[in-house]
């Protein structure tokens, strides 16, 4: 993990019955940045975490849409009802 991802959130997925580190997400103001873990990319069963906005690859992806939350990341956040609970 590079220095710029030192305070990132680790993103995991399940492959082959185990939790696997897929990549790292960092939120800076209204910009979200995601990078896949190189070990994840080397797996033959790796898949796109967010096919539309975070396709597999070595490139870092960034977005300012929806306050910097990629769709796959946003889907894990509590919605309005979760904030009231």
C-alpha positions as CSV (number, residue, x, y, z in Angstrom):
1,X,0.0,0.0,0.0
2,X,1.4,3.4,-0.9
3,X,1.8,6.2,1.5
4,X,-1.2,8.1,0.1
5,X,-3.4,5.1,1.1
6,X,-1.9,4.8,4.7
7,X,-5.3,6.0,6.2
8,X,-7.5,4.2,3.8
9,X,-10.4,1.8,4.4
10,X,-9.6,-1.8,3.4
11,X,-12.3,-3.2,1.1
12,X,-12.9,-7.0,1.3
13,X,-14.9,-9.4,-0.8
14,X,-15.6,-13.1,-0.5
15,X,-13.9,-15.5,-2.9
16,X,-13.6,-19.2,-2.6
17,X,-15.2,-19.1,0.8
18,X,-12.8,-16.6,2.4
19,X,-12.6,-12.9,2.9
20,X,-10.1,-11.4,0.5
21,X,-8.6,-7.9,0.4
22,X,-9.8,-6.4,-2.8
23,X,-8.5,-2.9,-2.5
24,X,-8.3,0.4,-0.6
25,X,-10.7,3.4,-0.5
26,X,-9.9,6.8,0.7
27,X,-12.3,9.8,1.0
28,X,-10.7,13.2,0.8
29,X,-13.3,16.0,1.1
30,X,-15.7,15.3,-1.8
31,X,-13.4,13.0,-3.7
32,X,-13.2,9.3,-3.4
33,X,-10.2,7.3,-4.5
34,X,-10.0,3.5,-5.0
35,X,-7.1,1.3,-5.8
36,X,-7.2,-2.5,-6.2
37,X,-4.7,-4.6,-4.2
38,X,-2.1,-6.1,-6.5
39,X,-2.6,-9.6,-5.0
40,X,-6.3,-9.3,-5.7
41,X,-5.7,-8.4,-9.3
42,X,-3.4,-11.4,-9.7
43,X,-6.2,-13.8,-8.7
44,X,-8.0,-15.6,-11.6
45,X,-11.3,-15.2,-9.8
46,X,-11.0,-11.4,-9.2
47,X,-14.0,-9.4,-10.4
48,X,-14.9,-5.7,-10.6
49,X,-16.1,-4.3,-7.3
50,X,-18.1,-1.7,-9.2
51,X,-18.1,-2.6,-12.9
52,X,-19.2,0.8,-14.1
53,X,-16.8,3.0,-12.1
54,X,-14.1,0.7,-10.7
55,X,-13.1,-1.8,-13.4
56,X,-10.3,-4.1,-12.7
57,X,-6.9,-2.6,-13.3
58,X,-3.8,-1.1,-11.8
59,X,-5.0,2.5,-12.2
60,X,-6.4,4.4,-9.3
61,X,-9.9,5.5,-9.8
62,X,-11.4,8.7,-8.4
63,X,-14.8,10.3,-8.4
64,X,-16.5,13.4,-7.1
65,X,-20.0,12.1,-7.9
66,X,-22.3,11.6,-4.9
67,X,-19.8,13.3,-2.6
68,X,-17.0,11.0,-3.6
69,X,-18.7,7.7,-3.0
70,X,-18.5,5.1,-5.7
71,X,-21.8,3.2,-6.1
72,X,-20.4,0.0,-4.5
73,X,-19.0,2.0,-1.6
74,X,-22.3,4.0,-1.2
75,X,-24.3,0.8,-1.1
76,X,-22.5,-0.2,2.1
77,X,-23.5,3.0,3.9
78,X,-26.5,3.4,6.1
79,X,-29.4,5.1,4.4
80,X,-31.8,7.6,6.0
81,X,-33.5,4.9,8.1
82,X,-30.2,3.7,9.4
83,X,-29.3,7.2,10.6
84,X,-32.6,7.3,12.6
85,X,-32.2,3.9,14.1
